[in-house]
Amino acid sequence: MYDLEKMRNMIETMSKFNQVEVLRILSKHGDVILNENKYGVHVNLSDLKDDVVNELTDYVSYVNAQELALKQDEKQKEEFKNAYFSN
């Protein structure tokens, strides 16, 4: 089983766009209880069924892979810029 605390930390550090997508994943499951107040939406991850946790795990992994690819592309772009366009 995936480490729920690690997942929570990853979701908390995601951009608002990705957090909204996590909320969309959770809200499509009717048995997930979402507690909303003026500070945000809170979910007890330990109450989630395995299929919901697996879906969240897949999404978190996808976002992390996407961010890693973007960082590598930016690094390569910077290397090209320094190699070919420096004065």
C-alpha positions, 0 to 999 in steps of 0.5 A, spaced: 500 500 500 502 507 498 504 511 504 498 516 505 503 521 508 507 521 503 501 522 498 498 527 502 505 531 502 505 531 495 498 533 494 499 539 498 505 541 494 502 541 487 499 547 484 492 549 484 490 546 478 493 539 480 490 539 486 483 541 483 484 535 479 485 531 485 479 533 488 475 531 481 478 524 482 475 524 489 469 527 488 467 522 482 467 517 488 460 517 491 463 514 498 468 519 499 467 524 504 469 531 503 469 536 508 470 543 506 471 550 510 474 557 508 481 554 509 480 548 503 477 541 502 479 536 507 479 528 506 481 523 511 486 519 506 485 513 511 478 512 510 479 511 502 478 505 499 484 501 495 481 503 488 481 510 490 488 510 493 490 507 487 487 512 482 490 517 486 497 514 486 497 513 479 495 521 478 500 523 483 506 519 479 503 522 473 504 529 475 511 527 478 513 524 472 511 530 468 514 535 472 521 531 472 520 531 464 519 539 464 525 540 469 529 536 464 527 540 458 528 546 461 535 544 463 537 542 456 534 548 453 538 552 458 544 548 456 543 549 449 542 557 450 549 557 454 552 553 448 550 556 442 547 563 444 553 566 449 557 572 447 
